[in-house]
């Protein structure tokens, strides 16, 4: 029986929209795309999930890669505005979380995310009802490394066969299944995932 619902954060509970943050300050679309490439799609960005580079260090690299002084000047503001300027709750998911908590499921978060996100976990819908949270940057591990899944089940004394993982990346779900969890690849369809949860018996 499923007793534990483990959620990813980005694109499952929270939308991630870095281009929107860049457009909010850039003078035109071309400039927004330059800022996006300099900050969010640069090779070092995945290191923020591992916790091996700070946002300030990333910002320094981003500024060095931009040739336009006016664009360089915008980088610190984008960095300082995170995570509020790059994430918003996915509409409808707060109600899904509340319903699951009311039905007696234990809720957990397992997210590849940097410390700027873990420091503001209160932005996650219903986080106060979660029984445990794991952010990759605080563990030095990222999905789909099986070790981060095992860390969650070990730390919170969960039986893998009683867990279902909700993630938007298929390879992350595949690892969960290899470890004995169930899994659901979320594609943004809130009504569909609600039907999935409705079919689960209460724990």
Secondary structure as GFF3:
##gff-version 3
##sequence-region A 1 203
A	DSSP	beta_strand	4	7	.	.	.	ID=ss1
A	DSSP	beta_strand	14	16	.	.	.	ID=ss2
A	DSSP	alpha_helix	18	25	.	.	.	ID=ss3
A	DSSP	alpha_helix	29	39	.	.	.	ID=ss4
A	DSSP	alpha_helix	45	50	.	.	.	ID=ss5
A	DSSP	alpha_helix	55	65	.	.	.	ID=ss6
A	DSSP	alpha_helix	69	81	.	.	.	ID=ss7
A	DSSP	beta_strand	87	89	.	.	.	ID=ss8
A	DSSP	alpha_helix	93	103	.	.	.	ID=ss9
A	DSSP	beta_strand	106	111	.	.	.	ID=ss10
A	DSSP	alpha_helix	115	118	.	.	.	ID=ss11
A	DSSP	three_ten_helix	121	123	.	.	.	ID=ss12
A	DSSP	three_ten_helix	127	129	.	.	.	ID=ss13
A	DSSP	beta_strand	130	135	.	.	.	ID=ss14
A	DSSP	alpha_helix	136	139	.	.	.	ID=ss15
A	DSSP	alpha_helix	146	155	.	.	.	ID=ss16
A	DSSP	three_ten_helix	160	162	.	.	.	ID=ss17
A	DSSP	beta_strand	163	167	.	.	.	ID=ss18
A	DSSP	alpha_helix	170	178	.	.	.	ID=ss19
A	DSSP	beta_strand	182	185	.	.	.	ID=ss20
A	DSSP	alpha_helix	190	198	.	.	.	ID=ss21
###
